[in-house]
Amino acid sequence: MKLVIATLITIARIATGISFAVIILAVLFQLAGRSGLTDAVVWTEELTRFALLFLAAFGVGLSYRSGNLVNVDIVMDLLPARLAWALRLICAVITFGFGVVLIKSTLLYLSIGARQTAPSLGIRMDVIHASVMVALISLSLFAALRVIEMLIGVSDGTPDRLSEDY
C-alpha cells in the first residue's frame, strides 16, 4: 500500500513539475519576444493557460493529501476524536463519490472538445479539456486512498503535513 501511494505521489509531483516547467518556458519565450530578443510568438499565451490547467489538475490530489485544499480544521479540532475520524471518513467518501459521478459528464465535455481546436497552437481541445478528467481522477484517487487507509487503520484521515511530503 505504501509503495502504491508513494508511486502515485511521485507521478503527481512529476506531472505537476512538468506543467510548471512548461509555464516557465512559455513565459520566458513571451519575455524574450516582448523585449525584442526574438520575434514575438502568439502561442505562448495559450500554452501558459493550458499548462496552468494541467498544473492544477495534477496538483489537486496532492493538495487534498497534504491538507492544502479548503478545510475546516477548526471544527475537526473541537470534535471528539471518534467523531472527527468519522467525519473525515464521510468527507473522503463524499469527495470520492462526487469525483466518480462527474466522470460521465466530463466524457461529454471531452467529446465536444474533439470538434474544436485551439486557435494558435492547433491542438484539439479534447486534449486540453482532459485536464478536467485528470483533476477528477486525481482528487478521487487520493480520496479513495484516504478512505482505504482509514478503514485498514494505517491513517486517522488527517492530512499528511510532514515535511517529506512537500
C-alpha positions in Angstrom: 0.0 0.0 0.0 2.8 2.4 0.9 4.5 1.7 -2.4 1.3 2.4 -4.4 0.8 5.7 -2.5 4.4 6.7 -2.9 4.3 5.9 -6.6 1.1 7.9 -7.2 2.5 10.9 -5.2 5.7 10.8 -7.3 3.8 10.6 -10.6 1.6 13.6 -9.5 4.6 15.6 -8.4 6.5 14.9 -11.6 3.4 15.8 -13.8 2.9 19.0 -11.7 6.5 19.9 -12.1 6.5 19.4 -15.8 3.4 21.6 -16.1 5.1 24.3 -14.1 8.3 24.0 -16.2 6.1 24.4 -19.4 4.7 27.6 -17.8 8.1 28.9 -17.0 9.4 28.2 -20.6 6.4 29.8 -22.2 6.7 32.9 -20.1 10.4 33.1 -20.9 9.5 33.0 -24.6 7.0 35.8 -24.0 9.5 37.9 -22.3 12.1 37.3 -25.0 9.6 38.3 -27.7 8.4 41.4 -25.9 11.9 42.6 -25.2 13.0 42.3 -28.8 15.4 39.4 -28.3 13.3 37.2 -30.6 10.2 37.5 -32.7 7.0 37.6 -30.6 5.1 34.4 -30.8 1.3 34.2 -30.3 1.1 30.6 -29.0 2.8 31.4 -25.6 -0.3 32.9 -24.0 -2.4 29.8 -25.0 0.3 27.4 -23.9 0.6 29.1 -20.5 -3.2 28.8 -19.9 -3.3 25.2 -20.9 -0.2 24.3 -18.7 -1.9 26.1 -15.8 -5.0 23.9 -16.2 -2.8 20.7 -16.1 -0.8 22.1 -13.2 -4.0 22.5 -11.2 -5.3 19.1 -12.4 -2.2 17.2 -11.3 -1.8 19.2 -8.1 -5.3 18.9 -6.7 -4.8 15.3 -5.5 -1.5 16.3 -3.8 -3.3 19.3 -2.2 -6.0 17.0 -0.9 -3.5 14.6 0.6 -1.4 17.4 2.2 -4.5 19.3 3.5 -3.8 22.4 1.4 -7.3 22.5 -0.1 -10.0 24.4 1.8 -10.6 22.5 5.0 -12.5 23.1 8.3 -9.7 22.1 10.7 -11.1 24.3 13.5 -14.3 22.3 13.6 -12.4 19.0 13.5 -10.2 20.1 16.3 -13.2 20.8 18.5 -14.8 17.4 18.0 -14.1 14.3 20.0 -11.6 12.1 18.2 -14.0 9.3 17.1 -16.5 11.8 15.7 -13.7 13.7 13.9 -12.5 10.4 12.4 -16.0 9.5 11.3 -16.5 13.0 9.7 -13.2 12.8 7.9 -14.1 9.4 6.6 -17.5 10.6 5.4 -16.0 13.6 3.7 -13.4 11.4 1.9 -16.2 9.1 0.7 -18.2 12.0 -0.5 -15.2 13.5 -2.3 -14.5 10.2 -4.0 -18.2 9.7 -4.9 -18.5 13.2 -6.2 -15.5 12.8 -8.5 -16.7 9.5 -9.8 -20.2 10.8 -10.6 -18.7 13.7 -12.5 -16.7 11.5 -14.8 -19.6 10.7 -17.1 -20.3 14.4 -17.6 -16.7 15.0 -18.2 -16.7 12.5 -21.0 -19.4 14.5 -22.8 -17.3 17.7 -22.2 -14.3 15.9 -23.8 -16.4 14.8 -26.8 -17.4 18.4 -27.5 -13.8 19.4 -27.4 -12.9 16.8 -30.0 -14.6 19.0 -32.6 -12.6 22.2 -31.7 -9.0 23.3 -31.9 -7.0 25.9 -30.1 -6.6 28.9 -32.4 -2.8 29.5 -32.2 -1.5 26.0 -31.2 -3.9 24.0 -33.3 -4.3 21.4 -30.6 -7.6 19.6 -30.4 -9.4 20.9 -27.3 -10.3 17.5 -26.0 -6.7 17.1 -25.2 -6.9 20.4 -23.2 -10.3 19.5 -21.7 -8.7 16.3 -20.5 -7.3 18.4 -17.6 -10.8 18.3 -16.1 -10.7 14.5 -16.2 -7.2 14.4 -14.8 -8.3 16.6 -11.9 -11.4 14.4 -11.1 -9.3 11.2 -11.3 -6.5 12.7 -9.2 -8.9 14.0 -6.5 -11.0 10.8 -6.5 -7.9 8.6 -6.3 -6.4 10.4 -3.4 -9.8 10.5 -1.6 -10.2 6.7 -2.2 -6.7 6.1 -0.8 -7.6 8.1 2.3 -10.7 6.0 2.8 -8.8 2.8 2.4 -6.0 3.9 4.7 -8.6 4.9 7.3 -10.5 1.7 7.1 -7.4 -0.5 7.4 -6.2 1.5 10.3 -2.9 3.0 8.9 -4.2 6.6 9.0 -6.7 8.6 11.1 -7.6 10.6 8.0 -5.7 13.8 8.9 -3.8 15.3 6.0 -0.1 14.5 5.6 1.7 17.6 6.8 5.1 16.1 7.1 8.0 18.0 5.5 8.9 14.9 3.5 5.6 15.2 1.6 6.4 18.6 0.1 
